[in-house]
């Protein structure tokens, strides 16, 4: 759209007033109109529209436009008036001759005499026609032309003449007399043009679109354009460019045309308006005319006048650009060198003026110049404030500028360490570029104590295990030669962390200071203490008989340290310690709390690591779908290639979850994922070996599975940490030998693991199932009953379903088909809730759904007694009984019904008494025939 409709919307009353003045002039009553308005307010459009109407009326129209470039040319406007094509040639020649003669006059009286002659020449033409003189931007006219126009205005009161002049609201000092004298004339009318209101914008839009769409777009268009017609036209042009998918679906979005219109407004204003607009764009606002004047070397008064002009033409609102596109357009129009210089000068002025570190830093970063030494503390402070405001990219830029401004030494190393920590928020790969320099600084002993443990963990995570070990060794030598308890404690924490993550490094790392959480009064930084605490907690979780201590220390760590760059990995390790210690309930509670804490924060790596832990918890609870979803979420937050050795955790969880759900193609595809070379020197490598082995076992690749399980066992033996809680390789290998048809070897492995006394009930229950499968039939049932009883008190529902299924099959083999059916049915229910479809098919190959259960209720002789027993239960007892019958643990029932575990236990005691059963596994026999199983 190139122009607005000709009715001028809210300016129609001004046009009507001009038409009325034209009628008066036609009747011999000369009129003078002075139209005032800001740049792009529509003065020229008003004048052009009126000019067309003047021509239609048959009047003699003479037009001219003032130009700032010609303001020093004598009689420049007047010559333009006489150069109009409508001017009779003889009159033009006479007037031009008089103008040339006037140039020779040296006295004011002589010049006035000539002007009187020229005006007489003009007035002779009004005998037959009305004369209309239109001068646009008269404030840009030369002094002689203004003097003539004032002279003419005094003589047209009784003539058929209409003079219409447009001007800017701000006049030069020398124009005040002209302006005042014009307004003194009794036949002068002053008109003021204002920007369009929202209603006016809607009316303008309605000329090019439906009224409904115009009404919808008007508020936003008015907000962006301020009612400035030039900006509104440009906004409509951009809107049409983006409106390929239907106007009703598009919002007004300032674009290229709008940016050009903004610059056009600036260059049509006073000369100082452009630099003032640039200064405002650099500073962000015009709240301080004094500061803006210092930046531009302009007086405060000049700045205030320029800011007022920008407000009047609607480019500014509340001392700032209405839209960021306008500000960006102004900034982009500044030559690069000048722009950088402005930002650098603004930074120094703001710093001297006591502005906030963030405001100063924004200028320093935008300056794109080498920062000076004084900027380093400012940039560091700004980076921390930016992190609080979730401006991660800006914080990184602040730290990068500060780092470049520092000379090599401890301060520069500390900045690089902070830079790596902040970059790690985007993912480990984002911090990769900073690690080589930090590795070299670690060897030189330049790392501060507070940075040693975090940087060591970043190096280890990226797979630079040897580099991390070399750095810790070098720092240990430095700590050994000095008397710095903080350095000693930090190096000890880093060594503990590396030893925990990569046990093979144990023999090459030095022993420095008192380990673990035993601080012995020495000063400790929070980061080092968190890493040492988490490492000691994990070590306790992997030590026989230390599970309770690990739980206590893990909770203490989770309570003590808040989530931050330097404590993220220690908190994750504390959560994993709870998982390995078998306290999935506590691990889940803390993990959900931490996930909630960072849910509203844009920190991908935090969310990724916590999601990976959440996936592992769900896997060990038997919630395969949740485990898969959480693992995929973790791997989506950080690109796979950026996970480093940490990839072993979410990838192994996802492989096991997909395998458990029967998605074998997906699981096998995950096995094709490239792995870091150092993965199998770390604990996550053991998780991966087990996951790969379980996938091979499920897909019939038994020898490949056996290879993975025995490799895990050999690694743990080499590392002197044969802990089944970490990877129960004997259990997995025993299941594989059973699949290979060698129950003897399976039994030997299971019995060996039992002799080692597993503290974990989940593991003991699974081992009993394996042993039962190698037992003779009569001894199988008691062992399976024990396994079921153990697993019912635990969290692993998949393993519970396996045990229940084995128990059901054992009863069937003994000829007790009814009892066998009950346990198989219960196993099917539990497996179904876990999403373990292969297990469901194995339990009931011919019944993939629950239709068989309804048929079972129709057996004769089993209809009345169970129903009467069930009717004796209260509503609350029914809910708990049905959930228990379907395989839910007491803790799960309490969570689903929002009651305490103690309440569930009390209800179950009463349920057993009323139904005359002794154990939870007998509940399905009583409830399956009732109609109550569908109530939950």
MIDO-915558 format. One record per residue (C-alpha): x, y, z. Coordinates in steps of 0.2 Angstrom, whole numbers, plus 5000, padded with zeros to 4 digits. Layout:
BEGIN
XYZ/...
END
This chain:
BEGIN
500050005000/500850164994/499750295002/498350315014/496550355008/496250535003/494950575016/496350605029/495350525043/495450635058/496150785048/494550805038/494050945049/495651035044/495251005026/493451075029/494151235037/495351265022/493851245010/492851365020/494351485019/494451465000/492651514999/492951665009/494451714998/493351694982/492251824990/493651944992/494051905010/495851855010/496351725021/497951655029/498151475036/499751425046/499751225048/500951165061/501450985064/502850865068/503850775055/502850655045/501250715054/500350735037/500550915033/501150875015/499750755012/498450885019/499251015007/499250904992/497450854995/496851034996/497851084981/496850954970/495251034977/495851204973/496251164955/494451084954/493751254959/494651344945/495751454957/497551494952/498751384962/500551434965/501551304975/503251294983/504151194996/505551255008/507151165009/508451165022/509851155008/509151315000/508851415016/510351525012/509751564994/508951734993/507151724988/507251544985/505451504989/504851654980/505651604964/504851434966/503151524967/503451614951/504151464942/502451374943/501751324926/500151414930/500951584931/500651684915/502351704906/502251894906/501951904925/503351784928/504551884918/504052044927/504251964944/505951884940/506552054934/505952134950/506852004961/508452024951/508352204954/507952184973/509652094974/510452254970/509552354983/510652394998/509452475009/507952405018/506752535011/507352494994/507052314996/505352345004/504852454989/505352314977/504352184987/502852294986/503052304967/503152114967/501552084978/500652214966/501152104952/500351954960/498752044966/498452104948/498051924944/496651904956/495452024947/494751874937/495351724948/495651674966/497451664970/498051514981/499851514987/500351354996/502051345004/502551175012/503951175026/504051365027/505151355042/506551295030/506351455019/507651595017/507451755026/507051865011/505551745005/504851745023/504951935023/504051945007/502651815013/502451925028/502252075018/501051995006/500051925021/499752105027/499052155010/497852015006/496452045019/495352125006/495952024991/495451864983/496951774990/497251625001/498951585008/499251415017/500951385025/501551225034/502851235047/503751125061/503251155079/505051195083/505651365075/507451435074/507751595084/507651705068/505951635063/505051695079/504751865073/503951795056/502951675066/502251805078/501851935065/500851805055/499851755070/499451945073/498551955057/496651955060/496351845045/497651715050/497051545057/498251425065/497951235063/498851095073/499050925066/499250785078/499650595076/498250475073/497350405087/496950225088/495250255081/496050355067/497250205064/495850085063/494950205050/496550205040/496750015040/494949995035/495350075018/496449925014/495649775023/494049715031/493349815046/493549665057/495349645053/495649825054/494949835072/495949685077/497649755071/497349945076/497949935094/499649855089/499849965074/499550115084/500750055098/502150025085/501850175074/501250305087/499950355074/501350425063/500650415045/502350375037/502750235049/500950175048/501150155029/502750065031/502049955044/500649905032/501849875018/502849755029/501149675035/500649645017/502349565013/502149445027/500249415023/500449275011/499449155022/497949265025/497749435033/496749375047/498149265053/499549395053/500049515066/500849685061/502749655062/503949795059/505149755045/506249825031/505049965026/504650015043/506550035047/506750135031/505350245037/506150275054/507750335046/506650445034/505850535048/507550565056/508250645041/506750755038/506950835055/508250965061/510050915058/510450875076/508950755077/509950615069/511450615081/510250635096/509250485090/510950385088/511350435105/509750375112/509850205102/511550185110/511050225128/509350145127/508350295132/508450485134/508150495153/509750595156/509950745143/511550785152/512250615149/511650615131/512450785129/514050725135/514050575124/513650685108/514550845113/512950935112/512151065125/510751005136/509551125128/509951055111/509750875117/508050925125/507351005110/507950855099/507150735111/505550835110/505550825091/505750635092/504250625104/503150735093/503450625078/503050475088/504750385086/504950395105/503750355119/504250385137/506050435132/506350275122/506050205105/504250135103/504849975095/506549885095/506549875076/506650065076/508050065088/508949935078/508750025062/509550185070/511050085077/511249985060/511350155051/512850215061/514550185053/515350035062/516850125068/515750275075/514550155083/515950065092/516650225098/514950285104/514750125114/516450135122/516250315126/514450275134/515250145144/516550255152/515250395155/514050275163/515350205174/515850375180/514050415182/513850275194/512750165183/512449985186/513749855181/512449785169/512149945160/514049975158/514349805152/513049815139/513949955131/515649875133/515049715125/514249815111/515849915108/516749765101/518449835106/519749765117/519249805135/520349905147/520849845164/519549945173/518149845165/518649675172/517749685189/516249775180/516049635167/516249505181/514849585191/513749605176/513949425171/513349365188/511849485187/511449425170/511449245176/510149295189/509149365175/509349215164/510349305151/511549165148/512249225132/512549395138/513449335153/514549225142/515049385132/515449485148/516549345154/517449335137/517749515136/518449515154/519549365150/520349455135/520649615146/521649515159/523549475158/524049295160/523949245178/522849185192/521449315189/521349265170/521349085175/519949115187/518949205173/519249065161/518648935175/517049045177/516849055159/516948865157/515648845171/514348955163/514648885146/514348715153/512548765157/512248755138/513048585138/514748505140/515148535122/515048725124/516348715137/517548615127/518548755119/518948825137/519648665144/521448655135/521948825142/521248765160/522248605158/523848695155/523448815169/523148675181/524848595177/525548765181/524648775197/523648935193/521948865197/521148935213/520548815226/518748855223/518948805204/519948645206/518548525209/517348595196/518648605182/519248425186/517448365185/517248455168/518848375161/518348205167/516548225160/517348275143/518348115143/520048195147/520348085162/522248075160/522348265158/521248285174/522348165183/523948255177/523248425183/522748355200/524448275202/525348445197/524248535210/524548415223/526448445221/526048635223/524948605238/526348495246/527648635245/526548765252/525548795268/523848825261/522448715269/521148775256/522248715242/522648545250/520748515253/520348565236/521548455228/521048315239/519248345234/519748335216/520648175218/519148095227/518048145213/519148075200/519347915210/517447895212/517147925193/518547825186/519247695198/520747655187/521447825192/521547775210/523347705209/524047865199/523247995210/524148065225/523448055243/523248235249/522548295265/521148225275/519848145263/518048145262/516948265273/518248265287/518748445286/519648445302/519348635303/520248675287/519448815277/518448735262/517648815247/515848755244/516248685227/517648575234/516648525249/515148475238/516248365227/517148285241/515548255250/514648175235/516148065231/516248005249/514347965248/514547865232/515947775239/514847725254/513447675243/514747555234/515347485250/514647325258/513647375274/513747555271/512047585263/511247665278/512747785279/512647825261/510847875262/511147985277/512648075268/511648085252/510248175261/511448285270/512248335254/510548365245/510048475260/511648575261/512048625244/510948725233/510848695214/512248795205/513548775192/514848705204/513648595214/512648515199/513748355197/513948325216/512048335218/511748215204/513048095211/512048115228/510448065219/511247915211/511947865228/510147855235/509647755219/511047625222/510747615240/508947565236/508047725242/507147755226/505747855236/507047975243/507947995226/506248025217/505748155229/507348255228/507548235210/505748305207/506148445218/507748495209/506948475192/505548595198/506848715204/507648725187/506048705176/505848895174/507748915171/508548905154/509948795159/509948635147/511348545156/510548555173/508848485166/509748355156/510748275170/509248275182/508148205169/509448065166/509348025185/507448035184/507447905170/508547785180/507447795195/505947755184/506847605176/507247535193/505447555198/504847465183/504047615175/504747585158/503847715148/504247855160/506047795160/506147805141/505347975140/506448045153/508047975145/507548045128/507248215136/508948215144/509748165127/508748305118/509248435130/511148405127/511648345109/512248165110/514048215105/514148335119/513748215133/515548145135/515747995147/514048045155/513147975140/513247805148/511947855160/510447905149/510947795135/510947635145/509347685154/508547715137/509147545130/508547445144/506847535144/506547505125/507147325127/505947295142/504547365131/504947255117/505547395106/507047295100/507347385084/507447555093/508647475106/509747395093/509847565084/510447645100/511847525101/512547605085/512747765094/514647815094/515347815112/516847905120/518447805121/518547835139/516847785144/517347605149/518547675162/517147755171/515647705181/514347755167/515347625156/514747485168/512947545166/513147535147/513847365147/512447295157/511147385146/511947315130/512047145138/510147145142/509747205125/510747055117/509946935130/508246995125/508546975106/509346805108/511246855106/511646755121/513546745119/513646935115/512646965131/513746845141/515346945135/514647105141/514147045158/515846955161/516747115155/515847215167/516347085181/518147095176/518247275176/517447285193/518647155199/520147255192/519447405200/519247315217/517447365218/516447205214/514747285219/513147205213/512247365217/513147455203/513047315190/512347135195/513447055182/513246875190/511346885190/511346945172/512646805167/511646675177/510046725167/511046705151/511746535155/509946485159/509446545141/510946445134/510346285143/511646275156/510746285173/512346225183/513346375178/511846485181/511646415199/513446425203/513446615199/511846645208/512446555224/514146645223/513246805223/512046755237/513546705248/514246875246/512746935255/511847065245/511047205255/509847245241/508147155243/507847185224/509447085220/509146945232/507346925226/508046915208/509346785213/508046675221/507046675205/508646615196/508946485209/507146425209/507246395190/508746285193/507946185207/506846035206/505046065206/504646035224/505946155230/505546285218/503846355225/504546395243/506046485235/504846585223/503746625238/505146705247/505646795231/503946865229/503746915247/505447005246/505047095230/503247145236/504147255248/505247335236/505047455221/505447345206/503847295198/504547215183/505547095194/504047065204/503047025189/504446895184/504346815201/502446805201/502446735184/503746605189/502746565205/501146535194/502046425182/502746325197/501046295204/500346245187/501846115185/501246045202/499446035196/498746175206/498046265191/496846385200/498246455211/499446455196/498146555186/497946685200/499846715201/500046725182/498546845181/499346955194/501046945186/500146995169/499347145178/500947205185/501947185169/500547275160/500647425171/502547435169/502347425150/503347265149/502447195133/503647055130/503446985148/501547005146/501646895130/502746775139/501546755153/499946735143/500446705125/498646675119/497846825129/498646995125/497247085134/496247055150/494746965142/495346795150/495146875167/493246905165/493046725159/493846665174/492546745185/491246625177/491846465185/490546375195/490546375214/491646535216/490346675214/489446705231/490746685245/492046795239/490746935235/490046925252/491746945260/492147095249/490547175253/491147175271/492547305266/492347485268/492647595252/494347645258/494847465261/494147415244/495247545235/496847485244/496447305242/496147315223/497847415221/498747285232/497947145222/498647225206/500447225212/500647395219/501847415234/501247495250/502247655246/501447665228/499747645236/500047775248/500647895234/499147855223/497847885237/498848025246/498947935262/500447885273/501247715272/500747675290/498847705285/499047585271/499747445282/498347465295/497047455281/497847295274/497847215291/496047235293/495747185274/496747015278/495646985293/494047015284/494446915269/495246775279/496946785269/498646785276/499646865262/499547005249/499746875235/498146785240/497046945237/496746915218/495846755222/494646845233/494447005222/494546935204/492746865205/492047035212/491547185201/492647295212/494247265202/493747395189/493447535202/495247585203/
END
